[in-house]
Amino acid sequence: MEPQVAALAQAELLRSLGEPVDGCRAELISDDRLGALKSACAEDRKIWAIYANNFGPDGFDESIAYYRSNPRNRTFALFEGDDVRVLLDVPGVNREAVRDYFAQHGLLELFDAIDKTRRTT
């Protein structure tokens, strides 16, 4: 494959991964999202025993650095919004508190997108 064609194919693949499929979308990991990803991975410490790489609290930094150190790797996080949409529809849930939580973890754009789809469906 010619380098220009390969670069275009890669760009198209990366773009398409960001499009939601069954309520889930992939996003390239950026430095500003690492804290939120680390917190999410720490929620189930026992699960990392079955994986080759430990993304739990005691192994996250080393594992993510290893994945990101190879320029040929692309490291993605998967985001699912259906749970948040359902949560926002539960009577008595403080929408602003949920929004503040997302903002504190650098995920305000994601919250706003989820909230917008909730209000349009």
N, C-alpha and C positions, 0 to 999 in steps of 0.2 A: 504494500500500500504506500502511495506517495505521502511524504511528510505533511503536506497541506491537507490532503484528504483525511489522514489519520487525526490531525489536530481538529478538523471540523467535526469528525465523528465523535471524538472525545468530548468536545464542547457540547454537542447535542445530547450525548449521554448524560453528562453532568447536569445540563439544564432539565432534562426530563425526569431526573431523580427527584427534583424539587417539586414536581407536580404530585398532588395527593392521589393515592390509590387506596381505595377502601378506607378512607379516613386517616391514612398514614402517609407521611412524606419524609424524604431524606434530606439532610442538610449537611454540607461540609462543615466540619468542626473548625471553629475559629477561636482564637485566644479568649475572646470575651464570653464564650459559651462554656469554657472548660469548668468553671466553678459550678455551674448548674448541672453539667454532666457528671462531675465528680459526686455531687450530692445525690443525684439520682442513682448512681451506681452503688453508693453506700447504703441505700435503703434495704438491700437484700444481701447481706455479707456472706451468707452461706452458699449462695448460688455460684460464686466464683471458684469454688473448689472443683467444679466439673469442667471448667474451661482451661485452656492452655495458658492464657494470660489472666492475671488477677487485676481486675479493675475495681476491686473493693478498696476501702480506705487505706489499707497498708500497702497496696500495690499499684494504685491508680497512676500516680505521677510517673513511675518507671514504665508502666505499660503504655501509657499514652505517648510518652516521649519516644519509646521504641517504635510505635506505629507511625508517628509523625516524622521520624528521622529519615526515613527512606523517601526520596523525592518521587519515586514511582508509585507510592501508596497514596490512596485517598481515604481519609478517615471521615466517616459519616455518623451522624446521630439520627435516630428515627424519632419522629414526633407524631403523636396521635392525639387528635383533638376531640374525638367523640366523648370521652369521659368528662372532659371539661365542659362541653356543651350540655351534657346531662346534668352535671353539678350546678351549672348556672340556672337551670330550670327548676331546681328543687326549691320549694317554698321556704323562705327564711334564710337562704344562703346570702351572705353579704358579698355582692358582686364586687364592690370596691376592695374588700379585703383580698379576694382572689386576684384581682387585677394588681394590687400592691405586691402580692407574693410573686407574681410573674415579673413585675418590674424589678424587684430586688434581685432576681436571678438573671436579669438581662434578657428576659423573654417577653417584653411588652408587645413587640410586633406580633409574636405568635398569639398572645392573648387577644389582641385586637382583631386579628384575622379570624380566630375561632368565634369570638363574640359576634362579629359581623355576619358570619355564615349562620350562626344561631338565630339572629334576628331576621334573616332573609328566608328562612325555611319554615 
